[in-house]
């Protein structure tokens, strides 16, 4: 097998591999198993030699060397130790060395970017646990690689439309096809804003998912959060002929949250609910106590068409959106990340009566 196959990806390009003075880089599983077997064989060989020497000395000290029976017993005991050593060496190689060598070979494959590789869970309990952890690691690496590729494809898709508008309008004005007036410059500016919002959303999402998003927590009442969110959408609801009401259960505990970030979550949920609700419908936003008084649950209910059933399990994933909906499909993904950053959870459901119910559970303040 070529030695270049085992060159680690992190090895400096300007240094030869394998390094001089260390021999060929050939960590094959057969050689590894032979080394383990050789080490165990040497150990038991020394044990046999030591035992034989001890028996010989004992027979000399006790004057038993002339007794054939004792000599026979000594020989049988020594051969038994030797045979037992080979048996234990074989079992150790089978239960430890071979599974470990499989993990080593699989690690080489992963280093080359083959994340679909898996190892068999066999051998001792610790080795089986290592194999399970290795398989879980490769599965997550493969999933992360798939998500990365999908994310790049989705970003390219979302940026293509505004870039096409900007490119077409700008080129048309430069070529003199139409004047550089307000009517032709406003679409360029609007598409630039769309791109800026998309990039801001991606930055917020990435920092939240990485766990480095800074939260400015305050002691906030649920009623204030809901009232501020509704006030921003009251005129839009009235213009669309949608009833918008607030219900707050009395005696709710104080929440320790970032009011701006949770306000963004509620704004996204209300915006989606109003967009999906036809004239004459209604949107209800409520706050109630979580069972067991462990926190507060915020719900946004609408009487719209609901989320397609096949999208329910993926509605909080990046760039997932229902047919005909606006935006880039990042709003609910950001909402989930922001809620999880607060130690809460968010779920979506289509109740039997119709519409959509979004449920946000936030822990109560520990102060």
N, C-alpha and C positions, 0 to 999 in steps of 0.2 A: 504493500500500500504506500503511495507517495507520502513523503514526509511533509510536503507543503499542505497536505490536507489538515494536518494538526497544528498549523501555524495559528496562534491565537490572534483574533482581530485587533487586540490592543497592542500587539508587538510593534515597536517602532519600525518604520519602513526602511530607515537607513542602517539597521543592524541586521546581521545575518541570522538566519534561523535554520537549524537549531544553534544555540550559542556554542562557540568553540570550547572544546575541553569537556563537554558534557555528553558526548556520544549522540547517536541518532535519537530523534524524538519519536519513540515508538511505544506509546502506552496502550498496547493492545490488551484485550481482556484475557487472552490466553497467557500472555507473558505475566500479567499481574497475578493470575491464578497460580501459575507455576512458582512465582516468588513466594506467595503465601504458603503453598504446599511445601516448598523447600525450607522455609523458615520453621514451619511446624515439624517437618521431618527431622531437621537438625536438632530442634528442641528435644523431641522424644528420643532421637539417637543418643544425644548426650545423657538423657535420663537413663537409657538402657545401659550405656557404658558406665555411668556412675553407679547404677544399681549392681551391675556385674562386679565392678571393682569393690564395692562395699561388701558383697557376698564373699568375694575371694578373701578380703582382709578378715572378715568375720570368721571364715572357716580356718584361716591360719592362726588367728588368735585363740580360737576355741579348740584347735586341734582336730577339726572335723574334715580336713581336706582328704583323709584317707577313706572316708565313708562314701561309698558309691551312691547310697541313697540320697545323701545330702547334695552331692554333686549333681545328681539327676534332677532333684528338685530345684536347685539353683539354675540349671540350664533351662528347665521348663519355664521357671518364673521369668528369666531373662527374655526368652522367646515370646512369652506372653506379653511382656511389656513392649517389646518391639512391634508385635502384631497390633496390640492396642494403640500404639502410637500411629501406625499407618492408618488404622480405622478412624481414629479421631482426626488425623490430618485430612483424610478424605471427606469426612463429614463437615469439618470446618471450611474446607474449600467449597463444598457444595452449598453450604448454608450462609457463608459470609463472603468469601472471595468472589465467587461467580456473580452473585447479585450486585456486589459493589462494582465489579468490572463492567456490568451492563449499565449501571448508572454513569460510570465514567465515559463509556462510549456514547451514551445518549447526551451527556453534557457537551461532548465534542460536536455532536450534531446540532445542538441548540446554539452553540457558539457560531456555527455557520449559517444560522438563520432558519433552521428547520424546526419550527415550533410545534409541528404535529407529532413529533416523536414521543413515545410513551415507553415505560419500562414495566416489567411484570412485578407484581407485589409478591415476593416469596422470600424465604429465608427466615432469619430470626425476627423477633418482633421489632427490634430497633431498625433492622434493614427494611422491613415492610413499611414502617413509618417513614423512613427516608424515601422510599419509592413513591409512597402516596404524596408526600410533600413535593417531590420532584415533578410528578404528574400534574399536581395542582398548579405548580409554578409555570410549567410549559403551557398548560391550558390558559392561564391568565395572560401569559406573554402572547399567545396566539390570538386571544380575544382582543388584547390591546392593539396588536398590529392590525387586526381587522378594523377596529374602531378608528385607528389612525388613518388608514386608507379611505375608509368611508367618509371621515370628517374632511379630509382634503378634497375628495370628490364633491362633497356637498358644498363646501366653501366655494370651490371653483364654479359650481353651478349657480349659487346665489349671487356671486359677483359678476357673472357673465352678463346678466341683463342690464344692470346699471352701467357697466362699462361699455356695453354696446350703444346705449343711449348717449352717453357722454362722448364716445368716439364719433358716432354718426353726426350728432349736432355740431360738435366742434369742427370736424372735417368739412361739413357743409358750409359753415360760416367762413372758414378759411378759404374755401374754394369759390366763395361768392355765390353759392346757390341760394342763400337767403341771408338777410341782414343779421347782424349781431344785436338784435333788439331784445326787449324784455320777454317777448313771447317765446323766443328760441333759447334764451339763457336760463329762464326759470326751470325748464326740465333738466338741464345740466346740473343746476344747483340742487334740485330735489333728489336726483339720483346720487349726487355726492353725499347728501345727508343720509340717504338709505345705506350707503356703504359705511359711513361713519357709525351709524347705529349698529350695523352688523358687527363691525370690529369691536365696538364698545361691549356689545352683548357677549361676544366670544371671549373678551378679556375678563369680564365679570364671571362668566361660566368657568373658565380655566382656573382662575384664582380661587373660586369657591370649591371646585372639585379637588384642587390641590391642598385644601385646608389652610390656605394662607390669607384668606379674605379677612380683613380687619372689620370687626363689628364694634360699633359704638353703642353699647348696651345702656339702656335706661329703664327705670321703673315706670311702666306704662300701663294704663288701664285699657282693656279691650274696647270699651265704648269709644274712647278717643280715637283709636286706630280705625274703627269702622266708620265713625262720623267723618273723619278727614278723607277717607277713601271715597265715600259716597258723595261728598261735596264736590269732588273733582269730576264726577260723572253724572251729576244731577241734570245739567242742561242737555247733555247728550241723550239721556234716557227720555227726557220730556220731548225732545225733538223727534225721537223715534217712536213715540207713543208707547213706551214701555214703563210699567210701574216699577219703581225702585224703592224698596223699604228696608229698614234696619230693625233687627230684634236682638236685644241684649239681655241675657238672663241676669237677674240681680244677684249681688253677693259674689261676683267672680273674683278670684285672686289676682293680685298684681303680677304682671308678666315682666320678666327681665329680658328685653329684646332690643334690637336696633330698630327704632321706629321707621327710619328711612327705608331699610331693606325689606321689612315686613310690609311697609306701604307699597313698595314695588311689587311684591307678591300679590297683594290684594288688588292693586291696579290692573295687573295682568289678568287675574281671574275675572274681575268685573268687565274689563274690555272684551274678553272672549265671550262672556255671558251675554252682554248687550249685542255683540255682533251676531250671535246665534239665535237671538230671540226676535221673533217677528212683531210688528205693531199689534198692540192689544195684549201682548204677553206680559210677563212679570219676572223680575229678578229679586231674590231675597238674599240678604247677607245677614248672618246671625253669629252670635257668640254664646257659648254655653260651657258649663263645667264638665270636664272629662270625668268619666266614671272613676270613683276612687279619689277625686279631688287632686289628681296628679298634675293637672294643667288645664288649659283652655282650648276648646275646639272652635275654630272659625269655619263656617260653611258659606258657600256661595251656590245658590240654587237658581236655575233658570227654567223656563218652559219652552226652550227651543227644540231643535230636532235631535239633540243628543249626539254623543260621539259614536261613530261607527264601531260596532262590537269588536271588529278585528284590530282596531287601533287602541282599545282600552289598555292592553298590556304594555303598549309602547308609547303612550301619549306623552310621557315625560322624557322620552329620548330626544336627542338632538335632531333637528331638521325634520321632525315628524309632525305633520299637520293634516287636518281633514281636507278633503277636496273642496275647493272654493274658498278656503280660509286665507286671510292675508298674512303678511309677515314672513319671516324666514323659518319659522318653526323652532325658535329658540326660547320663546317666552316661558313655556312650562318647564323646560329643562333648567332654565335659570331659577324659576320659582322653587323647584325641588332642591336645587343646590343651596339656595338661601335658607330654606326651611331646615334642611339637614344641618347646615352650619349652626343653627340655633339649637340643635339637639331635638328637633321635631320631625314630623313626617307629614306627607301630603298624599292624598289618594283621590282618584276619580271614579265615578260610577254613574250609570244610567238607571235611575229609579224606575220601577214599573209604571208609574204614572206618566213618565215621559220627561224629557229635558235632561239636564246634567247636574250632578251634585259634586262640587269640589270641596274636599274636607282637609283642613289644616289643623294639626294638633301641635301645640306649643307648650313646653313645660312651664309651670308656675315659677315665680321668683323664689329663690332660696333665702332671701334676706329676712 
